[in-house]
Amino acid sequence: MKTLILAFVLALVPVAVQAGEAVTYAVDGETFEGYRASAPGESKGLVLIIHDWDDLTEYEMKRADLLAEMGYDAFALDLFGKGNRPTDTAAKKKKETGKLYQDRDRMRRLIAGGLREARKQNDKETVVMGYCFGGTATLELARSGQAEDIAGYVSFHGGLATPEGQTYPSLTPPVLIAHGGGDTSVSMDDVAALSRQLESAEVPYEIQVYSGAPHGFTVFGSDRYQKRADEQSWKALSDFLATNLAD
């Protein structure tokens, strides 16, 4: 509990110097830049973080640092390419995510490449998690059934719709969904549809809905941030990691 309280305090305080380090890596001949944060002692396992639609920013770095303080090695990957950090919503963010939505095979390859890089740090079982677009990408990887030694998947306010022709394999590891009840971008109908799909595939899952929480409720300092939902969902993640990355 003390660790969680400290984590929330740190999360609300601007951090000038990150605790981890930038990591340049290659996937299919392209250059990407991720962020690695290591547990101070013996690691409890590896957590792979997939970023939101503005690519890897201080937000994901801060989350990685918090996970490291909790005893996990964390790696935040990059899906857009080194130096490509879009800031304009219309011209860049939608364009970059749109490229990956239209080429799901490429999305999966880039996630797999980030996972390979992360496992140079820690080759233990891994939990994959993501925020908004990253939550959508996390479920894309889950549906692929291609990643080995994955202990679970976690989506924070991510897209939940399953593309036509895709399904969840019956042996998919546990899934945790953190969703805002006030989310106008991802509806409760999407939540119900996902639940039916996971039930049909007999995939172990948990869906937590936080009343009144809007889309992006975990983003520190934004007008969408909801402290209660952020803290509750982070606690849910902590419990999920403790259960699924247990030695």
Secondary structure, DSSP 8 states (H G I E B T S, - for coil): -HHHHHHHHHHTS--SS-SSEEEEEEETTEEEEEEEE--SSS---EEEEE--TT-S-HHHHHHHHHHHHTT-EEEE--SS-TT-----IIIIIHHHHHHHHH-HHHHHHHHHHHHHHHTTT--S-EEEEEETHHHHHHHHHHHHT--SSEEEEEEES------TT----TT---EEEEEETT-SSS-HHHHHHHHHHHHHHT--EEEEEETT--TTTT-TTSTT--HHHHHHHHHHHHHHHHHHS--
